[in-house]
Amino acid sequence: MMELILKPLEYLWIKWAIDDLQGKNKKPIFDWIFPIFSSIIVTFFLYYTFNIDSRDFKIFFESKGFEVLGNFILTLPGFLFAALTAVVSFGNKELDITAKFNPPINKHGHEISRRRYLSNAFSYLTFLSLALLVSTVFINYAYSSNIMNFGPIYYKLGYLATSLIYFTFVFQMLFILIITLYYIGDKLHQPSIVSSNQDNN
């Protein structure tokens, strides 16, 4: 049962660059390296601006910025699910062809079609947006009700740790969404070949 619930996470095991001369998989750069680096920058900014002794100070999770981010995340699941439905149902045969250059490879080592790759990407993005939505509601409640206040030191450490983890996945969603848009807008129109090993799953 748990395997079915976590099925969208298979996107994270997809690899790129099968024909890279150095054999490097560049996908983790967008899945993890850029998001973690961006999250560290944001967390450092929150650490630098943290001033709990000030009467006017509000942590990010109690600010208007977090409310705006929460509203943005609230709209994403419906949009991403609609995009997933469009990719699955769209009748363009080019989507069922394996890319000629750097075709995606699933965790079983099989080249997969463009449609399968996009389906996996939007499936994971929808899953992630729902997880972030639940996390946003919980974080908002936890900090607005002041149940996270275990003393100044632990409060600050918890705040920064929460920020690091939360923004890692926010940025991961944004970077994967950007790469998926690039894939639809550009890579999808590059030359392709029919692969004999196409999407065996």
GIHUGI-V203776 format. One record per run of one state. SS is the DSSP state (H for helix, E for strand, - for the rest). FROM is the first residue (numbers start at 1). LEN is the number of residues. If there is no record, write none. Layout:
{{SS	FROM	LEN} {SS	FROM	LEN}}
This chain:
{{-	1	1} {H	2	4} {-	6	1} {H	7	7} {-	14	1} {E	15	1} {-	16	11} {H	27	22} {-	49	11} {H	60	3} {-	63	1} {H	64	26} {-	90	3} {H	93	4} {-	97	1} {E	98	2} {-	100	5} {E	105	1} {-	106	5} {E	111	1} {-	112	2} {H	114	31} {-	145	7} {H	152	34} {-	186	1} {H	187	3} {-	190	2} {E	192	2} {-	194	8}}
